[in-house]
Amino acid sequence: MISLVFYINLKCLQVSQGISRGGLMGAALERLSLYERESIARQLLEGCDDRNETKIGAHCPFHKESTPGGAFWYNAEEDLGYCYGCQQHGDLIDIYAIARGYATDDPEAFRAFWAEYAPEKLRRAGGKSEKSPVGASRPGDGTPCGMSGREEVQEIGSWNAQSIIMPSETWREHATKFIMESVGVLQGDESLKKELYRRWGIRGDTAGRLRIGWNPQEEFRAQKGWGLPDELNSKGRPRCIHLPVGFVFPVFRGDKLLRAKIRLENPGEGDPRYKAIKGGSPNCYGVWGAADARIWVVVETERDGMLLWQELAQYGVGAMAVGTARLAPDAPAFTLLAGAELVINALDGDVAGACAAQGHWGDNARFVWERDMKGVIRWPIPSSIGKDAGNIWGSGISAWEWLSSALPDAMVNLCEEHARHVANDVEQF
C-alpha cells in the first residue's frame, strides 16, 4: 500500500531532480473525488459560470484577459483546464499553483495543495498536517464527499488497485429511484426504444436488462436531500443536482447503483455530451459480463460498453467502461482483468486513449495498460470507421468481426464454440 505522504514526497523528488511537470499531472484525478475536484476548482477560479457542474467556465488563471470569461474551461471529470485564448492548459494542482503564487513546476505547490485541501487524507496516511480541510465534506462524519468510509488500496501484482469509493446510502437510494423511474419511461415508450436502437444499436431488451432509461424532463434536485453537502452557489442559492433530459446510462454492480450519466438531448454551447449525476462513485468501472469471461474489452463510455456486451456476450466476452481514459481499474475490475486470458484495449483512438494505453502521460505512478496489465492487445476502432466502439454500429461490420480480427485462431474457435452452446443466455455480472 502506497501512502499519500510517500506519494507526495516521491512526486516532489521527481520534480526537484528535473523531471517534467507532467510527473505531477493527474494526481488530483487519482486521489480526489469528482465532487471534491469540482468544489476546489470553484474556490480557486474567478468568475465561475454556474450553468455547468463538471465543466466550469471561468476567468483564465494563466493570463490576464482583456474581456474576462468565455475562453477558459476546467473539466472536473478529466481534471483538465484549457484556455482557448492563450492556449495554456493544466490540471487542478496547476490552477492551485497559479492562484497561490507558485510556479507550476514547484514541488512545494504540490505539497501545499494537499496540506490545504486534503489534510484528512494526509492524517490517515501518516502525515502531520493539522490544518482543517477547506474542501467540502459530508456533514457529521468528516469523510470526503463521495466516500462512505476509509479509502483503501489493494495491491495486485505491480499495480496498487484502489477499492471502489462507494456513494452514500442516501445518494444511492434517491439515485436508484430516479434510475428505475427513467427505466419505466423508456420501456413504456416504443418510439424511445426505437430511437435508442437507431442511434447506437442498443436493443430494447438490452436496455431493460442493463437498466438504461430516459429522463423526459429537466430537473434540479437539492443536494442535501441526496446526502451531499448543503452549499450555496455564487448567487447565494443552494446548489442542486442537475438531471437534464436524455438517455440515462447507469453503472450497477449487482443491485447496487454506483454511478450514472445522462446523455444530454439538447446540450448548450460548451456543454459536454454526457453529465455525470453528482455524488456517484468517482473511481469505479462499468462492468458487464460473466465473472469467468475469457476476454474483456475495455472502452471509454458506458454506452459503448453496454453495446459491446450486447453483441459479444454470447462469445464469452465481457465489456468494461472506464468513463475517462485516465481512470485506472478499481480493485474488483482489476481482479477480473488479471484473471482473463486476453484483454482488448479499445479505448478511443485519440490522444487520451493512446496515452492511457502506452504511458505517454509522463507519470510513472499512473496506471498504463501495456505496462501494468498482462495479456493486453491494443485494438482501437479503425480510424476509417471512427474513434470509439459506438461507431461500429452502422459501419457495415459487426462487433464480432472487428474483435475476432484481433484474436488468435484458437481463441476465435473457442469463442464461436461458446456462442453455439449458450447463444444469448448470459448472466450480467
Phi, psi and omega per residue, in radians:
M1 nan 2.208 -3.134
I2 -1.658 2.085 -3.139
S3 -1.310 2.750 3.116
L4 -1.138 -0.614 3.125
V5 -1.075 -0.814 3.112
F6 -1.072 -0.735 -3.125
Y7 -1.049 -0.811 3.140
I8 -1.115 -0.803 -3.130
N9 -1.087 -0.675 3.115
L10 -1.089 -0.792 -3.121
K11 -1.131 -0.736 3.127
C12 -1.106 -0.677 3.109
L13 -1.126 -0.724 3.134
Q14 -1.039 -0.789 -3.114
V15 -1.191 -0.725 -3.118
S16 -1.123 -0.417 3.135
Q17 -1.608 0.131 3.022
G18 1.694 0.074 3.062
I19 -1.226 2.505 -3.014
S20 -1.065 2.802 3.131
R21 -1.061 -0.266 3.069
G22 -1.037 -0.369 3.111
G23 -1.127 -0.317 3.132
L24 -1.775 -0.200 -3.041
M25 -1.103 2.396 3.009
G26 1.495 0.009 -3.110
A27 -1.103 -0.678 3.110
A28 -1.158 -0.587 3.109
L29 -1.129 -0.654 -3.093
E30 -1.373 -0.526 -2.958
R31 -1.927 -0.267 -3.108
L32 -2.055 2.645 3.088
S33 -1.307 2.876 3.089
L34 -0.991 -0.775 -3.123
Y35 -1.093 -0.735 -3.138
E36 -1.095 -0.762 3.132
R37 -1.091 -0.767 -3.129
E38 -1.121 -0.727 -3.122
S39 -1.153 -0.758 -3.138
I40 -1.154 -0.724 -3.139
A41 -1.045 -0.696 -3.135
R42 -1.176 -0.480 3.088
Q43 -1.326 -0.560 -3.062
L44 -1.509 -0.604 -3.053
L45 -1.514 2.686 3.111
E46 -1.852 2.568 3.079
G47 1.165 0.670 -3.076
C48 -1.123 2.429 3.091
D49 -1.612 2.080 -3.057
D50 -1.549 0.169 -3.140
R51 -1.308 -0.311 -3.083
N52 -2.279 2.402 -3.039
E53 -1.494 -0.760 -3.028
T54 -1.858 -0.244 3.025
K55 -2.023 1.829 -2.933
I56 -1.763 2.121 3.005
G57 -1.497 2.425 -3.083
A58 -2.800 3.036 3.005
H59 -1.173 2.467 -3.095
C60 -1.164 2.222 3.111
P61 -1.388 -0.236 -3.027
F62 -1.589 -0.399 3.118
H63 -2.619 2.797 3.132
K64 -1.502 2.070 -3.083
E65 -1.528 2.436 3.075
S66 -1.206 -0.609 3.033
T67 -2.216 1.594 -3.029
P68 -1.048 2.519 3.040
G69 1.732 2.529 3.036
G70 1.682 -0.331 -3.079
A71 -1.782 -0.533 -3.060
F72 -1.797 2.367 3.081
W73 -2.342 2.411 3.010
Y74 -2.012 2.160 3.129
N75 -1.733 1.876 -3.082
A76 -1.193 -0.522 3.133
E77 -1.162 -0.672 -3.117
E78 -1.664 -0.191 -3.014
D79 0.958 0.912 3.133
L80 -2.396 2.295 3.026
G81 -2.018 2.485 -3.109
Y82 -2.552 2.401 3.090
C83 -1.899 2.139 3.127
Y84 -1.352 -0.156 3.098
G85 -1.511 -1.049 -3.090
C86 -1.621 -0.117 3.101
Q87 1.222 0.161 3.114
Q88 -1.475 2.694 -3.115
H89 -2.544 2.858 3.115
G90 3.127 3.046 3.133
D91 -1.738 -2.979 -3.056
L92 -1.089 -0.648 -3.122
I93 -1.248 -0.555 3.014
D94 -1.099 -0.760 3.125
I95 -1.081 -0.729 3.094
Y96 -1.054 -0.796 -3.108
A97 -1.017 -0.804 3.137
I98 -1.110 -0.771 -3.093
A99 -1.140 -0.525 -3.085
R100 -1.753 0.070 3.051
G101 1.511 0.269 3.070
Y102 -1.619 2.810 2.897
A103 -1.325 2.609 -3.075
T104 -1.172 -0.337 3.111
D105 -1.785 0.270 3.131
D106 -1.439 2.074 -3.134
P107 -1.067 -0.437 3.124
E108 -1.193 -0.481 3.072
A109 -1.135 -0.705 3.118
F110 -1.087 -0.801 -3.127
R111 -1.163 -0.730 -3.108
A112 -1.161 -0.607 3.123
F113 -1.012 -0.850 -3.101
W114 -1.210 -0.627 3.119
A115 -1.137 -0.596 -3.094
E116 -1.453 -0.708 -2.985
Y117 -1.870 -0.248 -3.124
A118 -2.469 0.849 3.137
P119 -1.118 -0.482 3.102
E120 -1.097 -0.678 3.105
K121 -1.162 -0.661 3.111
L122 -1.132 -0.735 -3.129
R123 -1.136 -0.726 3.121
R124 -1.135 -0.519 -3.111
A125 -1.537 -0.052 3.101
G126 1.839 0.197 3.127
G127 -1.398 3.100 -3.047
K128 -2.003 0.063 -3.093
S129 -1.118 2.351 3.119
E130 -2.013 0.116 -3.085
K131 -1.284 2.429 -3.140
S132 -1.207 2.533 -3.120
P133 -1.178 2.456 3.067
V134 -1.596 -0.573 3.118
G135 -1.150 2.765 -3.086
A136 -1.208 2.555 3.048
S137 -2.351 2.843 -3.137
R138 -1.287 2.301 -3.109
P139 -1.031 2.369 2.975
G140 1.817 -0.773 -3.030
D141 -1.978 -0.171 3.051
G142 1.332 -0.002 3.126
T143 -1.479 2.589 -3.124
P144 -1.025 2.578 -3.127
C145 -1.013 2.423 3.133
G146 1.614 -0.054 3.124
M147 -2.045 2.371 3.134
S148 -1.693 0.053 -3.125
G149 3.085 -2.743 -3.058
R150 -1.183 2.429 3.083
E151 -1.381 2.159 -3.095
E152 -2.059 2.731 3.098
V153 -2.230 2.253 -3.140
Q154 -1.858 2.184 -3.117
E155 -1.518 2.140 3.113
I156 -2.285 1.931 -3.119
G157 1.096 -2.272 -3.094
S158 -1.607 -0.020 -3.085
W159 -2.074 2.358 3.073
N160 -1.553 1.734 -3.093
A161 -1.472 2.233 -3.062
Q162 -1.418 2.383 3.033
S163 -1.106 2.719 -3.113
I164 -1.148 2.275 3.024
I165 -1.449 1.907 -2.997
M166 -1.432 2.472 3.007
P167 -1.224 2.843 -3.140
S168 -1.190 2.739 3.123
E169 -1.088 -0.649 3.138
T170 -1.124 -0.785 3.100
W171 -1.053 -0.797 -3.080
R172 -1.106 -0.667 3.126
E173 -1.073 -0.848 -3.095
H174 -1.262 -0.718 -3.119
A175 -1.170 -0.688 3.119
T176 -1.105 -0.712 3.095
K177 -1.059 -0.760 3.107
F178 -1.085 -0.775 -3.130
I179 -1.054 -0.841 -3.075
M180 -1.170 -0.567 3.047
E181 -1.139 -0.705 3.134
S182 -1.192 -0.590 3.068
V183 -1.093 -0.763 3.123
G184 -1.061 -0.683 3.120
V185 -1.112 -0.821 -3.108
L186 -1.135 -0.815 -3.086
Q187 -1.186 -0.389 3.141
G188 -1.574 0.045 -3.080
D189 -2.269 1.819 -3.099
E190 -1.084 -0.582 -3.126
S191 -1.155 -0.616 3.097
L192 -1.198 -0.699 3.113
K193 -1.133 -0.681 3.093
K194 -1.144 -0.642 3.130
E195 -1.189 -0.703 3.082
L196 -1.042 -0.730 3.130
Y197 -1.234 -0.707 -3.117
R198 -1.095 -0.728 -3.074
R199 -1.310 -0.802 -2.933
W200 -2.292 0.052 3.070
G201 1.367 0.188 -3.136
I202 -1.553 2.123 -3.080
R203 -1.337 2.824 3.135
G204 -1.108 -0.655 3.135
D205 -1.194 -0.622 3.058
T206 -1.123 -0.755 3.122
A207 -1.017 -0.700 3.130
G208 -1.155 -0.770 -3.107
R209 -1.187 -0.638 -3.091
L210 -1.671 0.038 3.059
R211 1.083 0.720 2.977
I212 -1.309 2.450 -3.091
G213 -2.349 -3.036 3.104
W214 -2.384 2.183 3.058
N215 -1.694 1.937 -2.991
P216 -1.439 -0.219 -3.036
Q217 -2.497 2.340 3.103
E218 -1.125 2.332 -3.120
E219 -2.377 2.727 3.036
F220 -2.254 1.994 -3.120
R221 -1.821 2.426 -3.133
A222 -1.078 2.294 3.134
Q223 -1.014 -0.747 -3.058
K224 -1.049 -0.664 -3.136
G225 -1.154 -0.383 3.129
W226 -1.737 0.207 3.075
G227 1.495 0.211 3.099
L228 -1.744 2.807 -3.118
P229 -1.015 2.485 3.083
D230 -1.529 1.919 -3.109
E231 -2.413 2.898 -3.072
L232 -1.864 2.580 3.045
N233 -1.497 -3.034 -3.064
S234 -1.141 -0.301 3.119
K235 -1.674 0.111 3.110
G236 1.403 0.248 3.140
R237 -1.814 2.638 3.134
P238 -1.080 2.371 3.067
R239 -1.206 2.575 -3.113
C240 -2.189 2.842 2.984
I241 -1.555 2.110 -3.079
H242 -1.548 2.191 3.107
L243 -2.102 1.600 -3.078
P244 -1.345 2.945 3.064
V245 -1.224 2.367 3.073
G246 2.700 3.088 3.073
F247 -1.246 2.447 -3.063
V248 -1.926 2.196 -3.112
F249 -2.067 1.791 -3.088
P250 -1.614 2.785 3.020
V251 -2.067 1.976 3.070
F252 -1.916 2.649 2.825
R253 -2.104 1.881 -2.972
G254 1.157 -2.199 3.117
D255 -1.726 0.089 -3.099
K256 -1.680 2.090 3.051
L257 -1.322 2.239 -3.141
L258 -1.855 -0.661 3.111
R259 -2.878 2.996 3.125
A260 -2.781 2.676 3.061
K261 -2.265 2.664 3.072
I262 -2.041 2.263 3.088
R263 -1.482 1.875 -3.029
L264 -1.031 2.213 3.124
E265 -1.339 -0.606 -3.115
N266 -2.323 1.239 -3.110
P267 -1.175 2.489 3.074
G268 -1.478 3.077 3.135
E269 -1.094 2.215 -3.132
G270 1.498 -0.112 3.137
D271 -1.360 2.563 3.023
P272 -1.284 2.845 3.108
R273 -1.271 -0.522 -3.127
Y274 -2.100 2.508 3.056
K275 -2.138 2.125 3.053
A276 -1.289 2.423 3.066
I277 -1.297 2.033 -3.029
K278 -1.006 2.388 3.084
G279 1.883 -0.180 3.137
G280 -1.342 3.040 3.132
S281 -1.064 2.335 -3.131
P282 -1.541 -0.107 -2.969
N283 -2.363 0.280 -3.110
C284 -1.745 2.567 3.033
Y285 -1.470 2.691 2.882
G286 -1.426 2.269 -3.067
V287 -2.241 2.138 3.109
W288 -2.341 2.043 3.136
G289 2.602 2.979 3.133
A290 -1.321 2.557 -3.101
A291 -1.078 -0.470 -3.119
D292 -1.740 0.408 3.138
A293 -1.011 2.358 3.112
R294 -1.218 -0.626 -3.034
I295 -2.233 2.423 2.991
W296 -2.103 2.327 3.046
V297 -1.828 2.208 -3.085
V298 -1.877 2.143 3.137
V299 -2.210 3.120 -3.085
E300 -1.566 -0.947 -2.997
T301 -1.589 2.623 3.110
E302 -1.062 -0.695 -3.140
R303 -1.045 -0.750 3.130
D304 -1.168 -0.669 3.105
G305 -1.087 -0.712 3.129
M306 -1.152 -0.710 3.107
L307 -1.090 -0.795 -3.117
L308 -1.168 -0.634 3.055
W309 -1.044 -0.777 3.134
Q310 -1.016 -0.751 -3.025
E311 -1.486 -0.442 -2.965
L312 -2.033 -0.167 -3.093
A313 -1.022 -0.624 -3.123
Q314 -1.104 -0.342 3.126
Y315 -1.624 0.117 -3.105
G316 1.384 0.440 -3.094
V317 -1.921 2.324 3.057
G318 -1.806 2.875 -3.138
A319 -2.266 2.495 3.049
M320 -2.250 2.539 3.084
A321 -2.105 2.202 -3.078
V322 -1.437 -0.419 -3.087
G323 1.513 -0.779 3.041
T324 -2.605 2.455 -3.024
A325 -1.040 -0.407 -3.076
R326 -1.439 -0.152 -3.022
L327 -1.481 2.209 3.091
A328 -1.374 2.761 3.138
P329 -1.099 2.432 2.972
D330 -1.250 2.922 -3.007
A331 -1.034 -0.843 3.118
P332 -1.091 -0.687 3.116
A333 -1.140 -0.712 3.133
F334 -1.075 -0.700 3.135
T335 -1.068 -0.756 3.103
L336 -1.108 -0.777 -3.125
L337 -1.124 -0.744 -3.109
A338 -1.161 -0.453 -3.131
G339 -1.552 -0.070 -3.113
A340 -1.443 2.790 3.072
E341 -1.362 -0.483 -3.081
L342 -2.673 2.465 3.057
V343 -2.127 2.160 3.123
I344 -1.730 1.993 3.108
N345 -1.525 1.775 -3.136
A346 -1.969 0.564 3.049
L347 -1.008 2.714 -3.018
D348 -0.858 2.564 3.132
G349 -1.448 0.910 3.084
D350 -2.179 -3.001 -3.077
V351 -1.084 -0.773 -3.106
A352 -1.096 -0.743 3.127
G353 -1.107 -0.728 3.132
A354 -1.163 -0.695 3.133
C355 -1.115 -0.755 3.133
A356 -1.128 -0.604 -3.101
A357 -1.298 -0.712 -2.937
Q358 -2.006 -0.049 3.015
G359 1.457 0.661 3.125
H360 -1.607 0.219 3.130
W361 -1.200 -0.411 -3.045
G362 1.383 0.457 -3.079
D363 -2.359 1.882 -3.085
N364 -1.176 -0.314 -3.135
A365 -1.487 -0.229 -3.096
R366 -1.394 2.527 3.094
F367 -1.155 2.301 3.093
V368 -2.185 2.141 -3.021
W369 -1.016 -0.828 -3.048
E370 -1.294 -0.253 3.127
R371 -1.747 -0.683 -2.943
D372 -1.823 0.012 3.139
M373 -2.315 2.261 3.122
K374 -1.419 2.649 3.043
G375 1.204 0.582 -3.121
V376 -1.716 2.310 3.006
I377 -2.021 2.175 3.060
R378 -1.407 2.010 -3.059
W379 -2.477 1.290 3.125
P380 -1.266 2.932 3.068
I381 -1.173 2.377 3.119
P382 -0.960 2.424 -3.096
S383 -1.074 -0.414 3.106
S384 -1.197 -0.346 3.116
I385 -1.658 -0.739 -3.098
G386 2.798 -2.843 -3.094
K387 -1.907 -0.199 -3.121
D388 -2.422 2.967 -3.036
A389 -1.091 -0.473 3.127
G390 -1.097 -0.386 -3.138
N391 -1.308 -0.177 3.075
I392 -1.084 -0.689 -3.132
W393 -1.064 2.159 3.136
G394 1.475 0.073 -3.086
S395 -1.513 -0.257 -3.094
G396 1.744 -0.169 3.029
I397 -2.082 2.678 -3.140
S398 -1.569 2.863 3.094
A399 -1.074 -0.652 3.135
W400 -1.192 -0.680 3.090
E401 -1.078 -0.730 3.101
W402 -1.113 -0.838 -3.077
L403 -1.211 -0.796 -3.041
S404 -1.092 -0.444 3.120
S405 -1.210 -0.231 3.100
A406 -1.686 -0.162 -2.985
L407 -1.720 2.614 2.983
P408 -1.093 2.673 -3.092
D409 -0.991 -0.698 -3.120
A410 -1.098 -0.669 3.128
M411 -1.223 -0.663 3.082
V412 -1.044 -0.771 -3.137
N413 -1.095 -0.738 3.123
L414 -1.105 -0.748 -3.131
C415 -1.139 -0.730 -3.134
E416 -1.218 -0.570 3.048
E417 -1.152 -0.704 3.087
H418 -1.046 -0.753 -3.134
A419 -1.103 -0.649 3.141
R420 -1.160 -0.549 -3.074
H421 -1.475 -0.682 -3.005
V422 -1.935 -0.212 -3.120
A423 0.875 -2.186 -3.086
N424 -1.774 0.169 -3.065
D425 -1.492 1.281 -3.113
V426 -2.071 2.272 -3.133
E427 -1.399 2.448 3.060
Q428 -1.261 2.361 3.098
F429 -1.483 nan nan
